Amino acid sequence: MKIKCAIFDFDGTLFDSMFIWDEVGEIYLHSLGLEPKPSLREDVRAMSLYQAASYVRKEYGLSLFEEQIIEGINQTVENFYFHEVLPKPGVIDFLERMKRTGAAMCIATASDRYQIEAALQRCGMEHYFDAIFTCSEIGRGKDEPIIFQKAMENFEAERSNTIVFEDAIHAAQTAKADGFTVVAVFDGSEKRQDEIRELADCYIEDFEHSEEFWDYISAD
């Protein structure tokens, strides 16, 4: 398979960052000197950010307004991307090898552009990617294939020579249903590993041991 366009998800695929979204509430409360309840993650899992802020305000007796809590949570996430988040082991070598194939590489992410750019720059990885596409800028989430389509069209590629790398089952399902070749990347935050492995055209357990992928694309 001759790859013209490689579309990478960021969180959980290239970077080990999914856990921050599970732990941000706990980290934020700790920063206020409060001990979060063991049930916090499950309590807010299905809530919007504003709903979660309202819940935390009432549950922990905070004198802050919801908007201030949201600002504090966003600052916690921002600090993580700017100062802490790291690529998964083997990612840089994998990107180097992908670069040698001549494929254009880009990122399609639900995270904010400035956070992604900050993480890439701090880790010296921005030169690998020709473009970044975000759900907020596209105006659609990964429950629709538009972000993948926009990325593909940007490089004048076709589905037959485009690969989508994803760690989350819902995004992988979206890309696969729209006719893209999907490479699933293991991340512990995705609990439906059997399903995503079965769905994907290829599965990467970790980037340090990715020969199955290189065998897959050279098979044709």
N, C-alpha and C positions, 0 to 999 in steps of 0.2 A: 504494500500500500504506500503510494507516494503521498506524503502529507504536505498540504499547502498551508493549512491553518490549524494550529493547536490552541484550543480554548481551555484555559485553566481556571477552575474555581480557586479562591484564595484560602478562606478559613477552613481548616480541616483537610485540605487537599495539598496545597503548597506549604502552608504555615501551620504550626501547632498552636492554634488559637481558639478552637471551638470552646474550650473549657471556660474561657473568660465570660462567655454568655451565660453559662451555668452558675459561675461563681461571683459575678459582678455585684449582686445584691449583698452577698456575705462580705465581700471585700469592702463595699461601701459602708455597711453598718459597722464593721470593725474600725474603719477610719473615724467613725463618730464615737468610738469607745463602747459600742454596744455589741452584745453577743447574739448573733442570729439564731433563731430556732431551727432545729434540725429539719423541720418541714418547709422551710422557706422556699426552696427551689420548686417543690411541687405546688406550693400555695400560689405562686405567681406564674407558673409555666404557661398557662393559657391566657394570661392577661396582656393587655396592651401596656406600653410603657407608662402611660398616665394612670391606668388602673393599678398597676403595680406600685407606683409612687404613692397613690392614695392609700392603698392597703398598708404599705410600710409606715406611712405617716400616722395612721390610726393605731396599727398594731404595736408600734414601738414608741408611741407617745411623742413623736417629733413635733417641735414647734415650727418647723420649716413648711413652706407651702409646697404643693406638688411640683411646681415649676422649678423650685430650688433643688428638690430631690432629684428630679430628672437631670438638671444641670450637673449635680454631683455624680450621678451614675455615668453620664456621658463623659465627664472628666476622668473618671476611673478607667473607662474603656480607652479613652484617648491616650492616657498615660501608658497603658499597656502596649498599644500599637507604636507609640513614639519611642518607648524605652526598653521594652521587655521581649516582645514576641520574636520568635525565631523560626526559621524554616525547618521543615522536617528533615531528619537525617537523609543524606543522599540527594536532596533536591537539586543542589547546585550542579553536581556532576551530571544529573539527569538532564537538566536544562542545557548544559554544555553540549551534551551528546545530541539533544534535539536540535540545537542551533546548527550543528554540523550537517543536519539533513537538509537545511535550507528552508525549513518550515517557518512561517511567521507565527509568533507566539503572542498571545494576549491573555488578559484576565477578565473574567466575567463574574462579578461579585455582588452580593447583597450589602456589603459594607460600604462605608463612605470613601470616596476617592482619596481625600486628604489623609485618611488613616492608612490606606493601602500604600500610597506613595511614600509616606513617612517610614513605614516598615521596610519597604523595598530599598529606599535610599540608605537607611541605617545599616542594612545588611549588604549593601553593594550589589543589588540585584536588579536595579531598574533597567539596566541596558538589555536585559533579556527580552523585554516585552515591548512590542510595537504599539500597543494600545491597552487602555483599561476601560471596560464598560461596567457601569454600575446600574443596579435596579432602580435606584432613585432617579438617575438621569434619564434612563430609558422610560421610566414611568410604568414599569411592569415587573412583577416578581418572577421567580423561577417556576411558578406554577403555570406559566405560559412560556413558549419557546422564543419569544421575541428577542431577548438579549442574546441568545445563541445565533439567531438569524442575522441580527445586526453585526455581530462580530464576524461571522462568515462573509457577509456581503462587503464588509469593510476591506477585506483582502481579496475580493473578487474570486472567492473559493466556492466550491460546491459541497454538498453533503458527502459526496463520494471521496473527497480528499480533505475532510475536516474531522478532527477528533475532539471530543469534549471530555475533560477530566473532572470528575465529581466524586465527592465523598458522601453526599446525602442522597438518600433513596428518592425523595420527592423530586429533586432537580434532575437526577439521572433518569427517572421515569419520563419527565417532560422532554428531555433531549432525545431519548430513545424513541418515544412516540412520534416525534417529528422527523424521524429518519436519520438522526445523527449516529455516528459510531461513538459509543460511550466506553470510556475506560474508568472503572471504579477504583478509587483509592481508599484503602482502609483508614478509618479513623474511629477511635473508641467511642466517640459521641454518637455514632450511628449504630443503633442497636439491632437493626434489621440487616445484618451482614449476609445471611443466607439469601435473602431476597435480592440485595443489590449485586451479589456475586452472580446469581443466576440471570439477572437482567442484563448485566454488562457484557460487552463483546470481549473485554479483557479485564483482568483484576490485578491490581498492584497491592501486594501485602505491605511492602515498604519500598522506598525508592533505592535503597541500597541493594535490594535484590529484585531488580525489575527486568531480568532477562526474558521473562515470559512476554513482556510487552514488546521488546525488540524483536523477539522471534515472531510475534503475532504480525507486526507490520512488515516484516521481511518475507512472510509466507507467500504473499501474492507475487 
